[in-house]
Amino acid sequence: MVIKQDKHRFVVIIEKDIFEKFKIAAAEENRSASNLAAKLINDYVKQHNHNV
């Protein structure tokens, strides 16, 4: 998989049981865990007026 030059990747370390629950939440929205995480981050930054 190739990441576009205008995108960045970073790693988040969380408890295994939290990640399993997060994957379930993502599946309920028909998303992957990484896609849901990206959406949540984007939404958070937009809500806090950080010019995204």
DSSP file (Angstrom, degrees, kcal/mol; ACC not computed):
  #  RESIDUE AA STRUCTURE BP1 BP2  ACC     N-H-->O    O-->H-N    N-H-->O    O-->H-N    TCO  KAPPA ALPHA  PHI   PSI    X-CA   Y-CA   Z-CA
    1    1 A M              0   0    0      0, 0.0     2,-0.4     0, 0.0     0, 0.0   0.000 360.0 360.0 360.0 135.3    0.0    0.0    0.0
    2    2 A V        -     0   0    0      0, 0.0     2,-0.5     0, 0.0     0, 0.0  -0.886 360.0-144.9-107.6 133.3    1.3    3.4   -0.9
    3    3 A I        -     0   0    0     -2,-0.4     6,-0.1     4,-0.1     4,-0.0  -0.843  25.7-116.9 -96.7 129.6    0.5    6.5    1.1
    4    4 A K    >   -     0   0    0     -2,-0.5     3,-1.8     1,-0.1    -1,-0.0  -0.226  24.2-114.6 -60.2 154.5    0.1    9.7   -0.8
    5    5 A Q  T 3  S+     0   0    0      1,-0.3    -1,-0.1     3,-0.0    -2,-0.0   0.712 115.7  58.5 -67.3 -19.1    2.6   12.4   -0.1
    6    6 A D  T 3  S+     0   0    0      2,-0.0     2,-0.3     0, 0.0    -1,-0.3   0.318  98.8  76.3 -91.3   9.8   -0.1   14.7    1.3
    7    7 A K    <   -     0   0    0     -3,-1.8     2,-0.3    -4,-0.0    -4,-0.1  -0.832  63.7-156.5-116.4 155.8   -1.0   12.0    4.0
    8    8 A H        -     0   0    0     -2,-0.3     2,-0.4     2,-0.0    -4,-0.1  -0.943   3.7-149.6-130.0 154.3    0.8   11.0    7.2
    9    9 A R        +     0   0    0     -2,-0.3     2,-0.3    -6,-0.1    -6,-0.0  -0.956  18.2 170.2-121.9 140.7    0.8    7.8    9.2
   10   10 A F        -     0   0    0     -2,-0.4     2,-0.4     2,-0.0    -2,-0.0  -0.981  27.6-120.8-146.0 161.5    1.3    7.4   12.9
   11   11 A V        -     0   0    0     -2,-0.3     2,-0.5     2,-0.0    -2,-0.0  -0.822  17.1-164.3-106.5 137.8    1.0    4.7   15.5
   12   12 A V        -     0   0    0     -2,-0.4     2,-0.6     2,-0.0    -2,-0.0  -0.986   9.8-149.9-120.1 129.0   -1.3    4.7   18.5
   13   13 A I        +     0   0    0     -2,-0.5     2,-0.3     0, 0.0     3,-0.0  -0.882  29.2 158.0-101.7 119.8   -0.8    2.2   21.3
   14   14 A I        -     0   0    0     -2,-0.6    -2,-0.0     1,-0.0     5,-0.0  -0.888  48.0 -77.2-134.6 165.7   -3.9    1.2   23.2
   15   15 A E     >  -     0   0    0     -2,-0.3     4,-2.2     1,-0.1     3,-0.2  -0.327  40.6-123.3 -62.5 145.0   -5.1   -1.7   25.3
   16   16 A K  H  > S+     0   0    0      1,-0.2     4,-2.3     2,-0.2     5,-0.2   0.882 110.1  51.8 -60.1 -42.2   -6.0   -4.8   23.3
   17   17 A D  H  > S+     0   0    0      1,-0.2     4,-1.9     2,-0.2    -1,-0.2   0.862 109.3  50.4 -67.2 -33.8   -9.5   -5.0   24.7
   18   18 A I  H  > S+     0   0    0      2,-0.2     4,-2.4     1,-0.2    -1,-0.2   0.910 109.8  50.8 -67.5 -41.6  -10.2   -1.4   23.8
   19   19 A F  H  X S+     0   0    0     -4,-2.2     4,-2.5     2,-0.2    -2,-0.2   0.902 108.1  52.3 -62.8 -40.4   -9.0   -2.0   20.3
   20   20 A E  H  X S+     0   0    0     -4,-2.3     4,-1.6     1,-0.2    -1,-0.2   0.915 111.7  46.1 -61.7 -42.5  -11.2   -5.0   19.9
   21   21 A K  H  X S+     0   0    0     -4,-1.9     4,-2.3     2,-0.2    -1,-0.2   0.875 111.0  53.5 -66.4 -36.9  -14.2   -2.9   21.0
   22   22 A F  H  X S+     0   0    0     -4,-2.4     4,-2.5     1,-0.2    -2,-0.2   0.896 105.7  53.0 -64.5 -40.7  -13.1   -0.2   18.6
   23   23 A K  H  X S+     0   0    0     -4,-2.5     4,-2.4     2,-0.2    -1,-0.2   0.880 108.8  50.2 -61.5 -38.0  -13.0   -2.7   15.7
   24   24 A I  H  X S+     0   0    0     -4,-1.6     4,-2.1     2,-0.2    -2,-0.2   0.925 110.0  49.8 -65.2 -44.9  -16.6   -3.7   16.6
   25   25 A A  H  X S+     0   0    0     -4,-2.3     4,-0.8     1,-0.2    -2,-0.2   0.904 111.7  49.3 -60.4 -41.3  -17.7    0.0   16.6
   26   26 A A  H ><>S+     0   0    0     -4,-2.5     5,-2.5     1,-0.2     3,-1.0   0.920 109.0  51.7 -63.8 -44.2  -16.0    0.5   13.2
   27   27 A A  H ><5S+     0   0    0     -4,-2.4     3,-1.7     1,-0.3    -1,-0.2   0.863 102.8  59.3 -62.0 -35.8  -17.7   -2.6   11.8
   28   28 A E  H 3<5S+     0   0    0     -4,-2.1    -1,-0.3     1,-0.3    -2,-0.2   0.763 109.9  43.7 -63.8 -24.1  -21.1   -1.3   12.9
   29   29 A E  T <<5S-     0   0    0     -3,-1.0    -1,-0.3    -4,-0.8    -2,-0.2   0.215 118.5-113.4-101.8  12.1  -20.4    1.8   10.8
   30   30 A N  T < 5S+     0   0    0     -3,-1.7     2,-0.3     1,-0.2    -3,-0.2   0.895  78.8 120.3  55.2  44.2  -19.1   -0.4    7.9
   31   31 A R      < -     0   0    0     -5,-2.5    -1,-0.2    -8,-0.1     2,-0.2  -0.868  66.5-112.2-128.4 161.9  -15.6    1.1    8.3
   32   32 A S     >  -     0   0    0     -2,-0.3     4,-2.4    -3,-0.1     5,-0.2  -0.540  36.4-110.2 -83.5 163.7  -12.2   -0.3    9.1
   33   33 A A  H  > S+     0   0    0      1,-0.2     4,-2.4     2,-0.2     5,-0.2   0.912 120.0  48.9 -61.4 -42.1  -10.7    0.6   12.4
   34   34 A S  H  > S+     0   0    0      2,-0.2     4,-2.3     1,-0.2    -1,-0.2   0.882 110.3  50.6 -67.8 -36.5   -8.1    2.8   10.7
   35   35 A N  H  > S+     0   0    0      2,-0.2     4,-2.2     1,-0.2    -2,-0.2   0.916 111.7  47.4 -66.1 -42.4  -10.7    4.6    8.6
   36   36 A L  H  X S+     0   0    0     -4,-2.4     4,-2.7     2,-0.2    -2,-0.2   0.904 111.1  51.7 -64.6 -41.2  -12.8    5.3   11.7
   37   37 A A  H  X S+     0   0    0     -4,-2.4     4,-2.4     2,-0.2    -2,-0.2   0.922 109.9  49.1 -61.4 -43.9   -9.8    6.5   13.6
   38   38 A A  H  X S+     0   0    0     -4,-2.3     4,-2.6     1,-0.2    -1,-0.2   0.908 111.7  49.5 -62.2 -41.7   -8.9    8.9   10.7
   39   39 A K  H  X S+     0   0    0     -4,-2.2     4,-2.9     2,-0.2     5,-0.2   0.926 110.9  49.3 -63.0 -44.8  -12.5   10.2   10.7
   40   40 A L  H  X S+     0   0    0     -4,-2.7     4,-2.4     2,-0.2    -2,-0.2   0.901 112.3  47.8 -62.5 -41.1  -12.5   10.8   14.4
   41   41 A I  H  X S+     0   0    0     -4,-2.4     4,-2.5     2,-0.2     5,-0.2   0.938 113.1  48.0 -65.1 -46.3   -9.3   12.6   14.3
   42   42 A N  H  X S+     0   0    0     -4,-2.6     4,-2.5     1,-0.2    -2,-0.2   0.932 113.2  48.0 -59.2 -46.5  -10.4   14.8   11.3
   43   43 A D  H  X S+     0   0    0     -4,-2.9     4,-2.5     1,-0.2    -1,-0.2   0.907 111.3  50.8 -61.5 -42.8  -13.7   15.6   13.1
   44   44 A Y  H  X S+     0   0    0     -4,-2.4     4,-1.5    -5,-0.2    -1,-0.2   0.934 111.7  46.2 -60.9 -47.8  -11.9   16.5   16.3
   45   45 A V  H  <>S+     0   0    0     -4,-2.5     5,-1.8     1,-0.2    -1,-0.2   0.913 113.2  49.8 -64.0 -42.4   -9.5   18.8   14.6
   46   46 A K  H ><5S+     0   0    0     -4,-2.5     3,-1.6     1,-0.2    -1,-0.2   0.916 109.4  51.9 -61.9 -43.1  -12.4   20.5   12.6
   47   47 A Q  H 3<5S+     0   0    0     -4,-2.5    -1,-0.2     1,-0.3    -2,-0.2   0.789 109.4  50.2 -63.9 -28.1  -14.5   20.9   15.8
   48   48 A H  T 3<5S-     0   0    0     -4,-1.5    -1,-0.3    -3,-0.2    -2,-0.2   0.142 113.4-117.6-101.4  19.6  -11.6   22.6   17.5
   49   49 A N  T < 5 +     0   0    0     -3,-1.6    -3,-0.2     1,-0.2    -2,-0.1   0.870  59.5 150.8  52.0  50.2  -10.9   25.0   14.7
   50   50 A H      < -     0   0    0     -5,-1.8    -1,-0.2     0, 0.0    -4,-0.1  -0.081  66.4-104.4-103.0  34.5   -7.4   23.9   13.8
   51   51 A N              0   0    0     -5,-0.2    -5,-0.1     1,-0.1    -6,-0.0   0.883 360.0 360.0  49.4  57.9   -7.8   24.9   10.1
   52   52 A V              0   0    0     -7,-0.1    -1,-0.1   -10,-0.1    -6,-0.1   0.402 360.0 360.0 -99.1 360.0   -8.3   21.5    8.5
